[in-house]
Amino acid sequence: MTHAQALYSLDLLTTRIEQRVERIARTLGDFIGGSFHFVPWGQPALAALVAVPSITGACPLPTRPGPLPITAMAQAAEAPQYRMSRTVQTIPELWQEWTVGLQGQPSIERLDELYGSSWRSGSAAASERQFYSRRKTLITEIRRLAVAMQAPPNAETYNTVVLQLEDERRRAKASLSKVIDTLKRA
């Protein structure tokens, strides 16, 4: 493994840890805010015969105003106008923007998860949608190749595919746009 590959792997692992910490924080926030669900499961045979209602942690009448869970606030807010980076020139950079985010910005996956396609609207919506669609072609191919290597794929499998495709791109002296055009024609 080269130094660059090791740094990339470390960056992916760091991102996964950060995502897990965020998920734990959201779950804890939901629990503290009273929006968790508890379903008893001690006696599965009895539960199958008798419909046991789930018990929520929410009070019927709030005793005081509480904060909304982070995801609910994000979904309630207007979708941000985000423009994908036009300076990304390598497959690892594109993969990072798509799955992790660049320079503290949210990942494209996260924007899609929270806002659907509405973040790709605005004054330059048509060009952003086209740019997104072209880049998604390569992301879809990365995922297809990773699944072909190992089902279900893990971070290391994705990393391997990304680095192999980047090596091929460099050997062919092709731009990212050229790689995408080739995939679209295939």
CORJO-V762981 format. One line per field, one symbol per residue. psi: psi as a letter, one per 20 degrees, with the letter a starting at -180 (. if undefined). burial: + if it has 24 or more other ideal C-beta (glycine too) atoms within 12 Angstrom, else -. A space follows every 10 residues. Layout:
psi=???
burial=???
This chain:
psi=prgggggggh gggggggggh gggggggggg ghijlrppoq khnhgghhhp ooqqpqipqh pphqpqqqqg hhgghhqqpq oppqpiipir ghgggggghg qpliqqqhgg ggghjcihik rahkgghggg gggghhghgh gghghghhgp pqqahhgggg gghghggggg hilqrggggg gghhh.
burial=-------++- ++--+----- -----+---+ --+++----- ---------- ---------- --------++ ---------- -++++--+-+ ++++++++++ ++---+++++ +--++---++ -------+-- ++-++++++- +++-++---- ----+-++++ +++-++--+- -----+--++ --+---
